[in-house]
Amino acid sequence: MNESTAASPQTLAAGFAITPLRSTVMALAAVTAGVGMDLLAKAASIEASAAQVTLLRWVYGLMTLIPVLLVMRVRPGSVWRPIHLGRVLLNLVGSFCLYYSLAHLPLSVVVAVFFLEPLVALGLAALFLGEGISRAVAIGLFIASLGILLMTGLQDWRLDPILLVALLGAVAWGAMLVMTRSVGRHEPVLALMFWLSLLTSLAMAPFAIHGWRPLTWEGHLAMFGVAVLGTLYGVLGITVLRLAPVRIKAACSFLSLPLAFLAGFLFFDERPDWSAILGGILVVFGVWLALRLKRPKPAPATGFQPESP
């Protein structure tokens, strides 16, 4: 979620519109909302299929996004743009993989795998956009990948196939970041979010309806909570990136993995062993090494930040 709609680089370089304390509180709230999304989605995925959870997430997300569009007076514009089609295809893969993984893997493992999204984006940008990839990024990616292997454990030296599903989701959302950066950087953020929500809902509906399982009121409430937290995550994250130093958002994002460990323990009785804890530390360190940001001189930062909704 690194797009901007109103603030130009010159404005950001000249001075920030919110205080460091307020921006830190908003960034922490965004991180908490992001982990809360995964927590509620994991609870709902116990009752429903991944396709059904994906559909409900984006339908309810659309319901919560429309009032924001009306209040902020944002016009979505035309849907017949290549950026919208490309983003929805990648989002379908990323969303389905996320909710399928949440149904079969510990919460902390799924959060750790999708933590790689900005690193994947850096690698894809180097491959397709010709952007250089530094030694620190390569080393950070290696360390983070090693951490994920430690978190999941190797059964007879074979990867769990579901882990590969989660990795595919992280790659899809990383590719969506690169596409947004290269093609859709001048599109209004809320317009991108609106068409993504609508088109993903329409595309996933046929798959979700087949084999639909009735959900309890608690399940629907959980999915509505996912949508509300998703909109909150997007709005807060974008606001912080527009009006505050990027390093604040980046630093606060590293709390998502410890929060996932805590949430998994409290709500799903997931008890990590020492290898999982060490793996989580390596993931955080690897991503920090690859994305660490120096204080601006001032100058606008260009590091990728996760777009996963």
C-alpha positions, 0 to 999 in steps of 0.5 A: 500500500505505497501509492499516493493520491494527493501529496507530491514528493515535493510536499513530502520532502518539504515537511510532514503533516502529522506529528511522529507520535500520531503517525506512530500510533496510526502505523501501530493501529494499521499493523494491529488491524492487519494481524486482526484480519488474519486472525478473524479470517483463520477463525472463519476458514474453519467453517468455509472453503478458501474460495468462500472466505475470499468472496466474503472478504471482498464483498464485505470489503466493498460494503465498507469501502463505498462509504469511504469513497462517498465521504472522500468524494472519490470517483473510481473512474473507468474499469476498462483499464489494463491495471485493474484487470492485471491487479485482480488476476494477481489478487485472486491468486494472492487472496485464495492462497492466503485464506487456504494457508490460514486454514491449514498452517499456524497463523504465525507461519502464514504471516511470516511467509506473506512478510516476504511480499516486499522482498519478492517485489524488489526481486521482481522489480529487478527482473522486469523493471531493471531496478538494481537489487543490492547485496543487502536485499539478496542476503536479507531474502536468504536469511528470511527464507531460512527463517521460514524453513525453521518456523515450519520445519522440514518433514523428511527434508520435504517442504509442506506443499501448503507452504508452497501455496503460501509462497505463491500467494506472497509472489502474487501480491509482490507482483501486484505491488510491482504492477501498481508501481510501474503502471498504476502509480498515478491512479487514485488509491481508493479507485484502485481499492474499489475496482479490486474489491468489485472485480475480485468479488465477481470473479470469485463468485462462481468458485465460491458458490460451488460447494457453498457451506452455510456460515453461522452468524459468528462466521459472517461477523468474523468476515465482516470484521475482516473487511472492516479491518482491511479498510482500516488497514488500507486507509491508515497505512496509506495516510501514514505513508503520505503524511509521515516518514516511511521509516515509521510505517516500516519500523512498526510493520515488524511488530506484525510477526510477534503479534501473530505469535501472540494471537495464535497462542491466545486464540488457537493454542498454537505453541511455537517451539524454539525453532519457530521462535528463532525462525521468526527472528530470522524473518524479521531480521532478514526483511529489516536488512533488506528494507532498512531505511536511512533517515531522509536528507530529506528525500522521498523513500522508495522502498516497497511496502506490503500491499496485501489487503 
